[in-house]
């Protein structure tokens, strides 16, 4: 079951709340909720944002009973994850000289605590285990710059510190640094070109050699991926689009031993009836 609501007070404060109840056969009932708000500070051209919520994730079937050719054996004794987290931030419309267009700057701090986090363990047995307590916290920053009606750029950066609170060790596959850069170019009416760069910094992972054999925990290298999206609205109801993914042919491994798919493209037509 799920329910949610939203209200606006005094023409400046927007509040929202959601609640959810899940009934599972073997992990027990899970009640989760989230509440937040946005306050418009008109005199400062800013919005203040904050939210708090809880979460629940039951072990997947593979986590508990799966097997694979590399020796993985599921753990039927896994307990469900439960989390609580909050975030707070500000978004401001920056005042720029007329010829420089307009810009919006945002900064958000987030903090999440997780009990019984489900993670892979490679020693002494390759299986899934519960981490008693883990924390993920960090900052998200972004800038959107509208230089011309036909040109817009967006930069985003996220710093994340994710750790096992029992040992202090970094959690696997949680890069500390991630960033993106996007352009939105409209050279002709109804034609949009959107190049995108995605950066993922180094992160702790269970490394494998070229033969696929595990060699223990270590630092997996960073990666940079270039994508390109193009669309052309022929009419108000018909649009042609083309997506190009990883056009730089990056060999980045988001999981050690699994290389990002090479260059690919998708072409299509969208019709709104």
Secondary structure, 3 states (H helix, E strand, C coil): CEEEEEEEECCCEEEEEEEEEEECCCCCEEEEEEEEEEEEEHHHCEEEEEEEEEEEECCCHHHHHCECCCCCECCCCCCCEEEEEEEEEEEEEECCCHHHCEEEEEEEEEEEEEEEEEEEECCCCCEEEEEEEEEEEEEEEEEEEEEECCEEEEEEEEEEEEEECCCCCECCCCCCEEEEEEEEEEEECCEEEEEEEEEECCEEEEEECCCCCEEEEEEECCEEEEEEEEEEECCCCEEEEEEEECCCCCCCCCECCECCCCCEEEEEEEECC
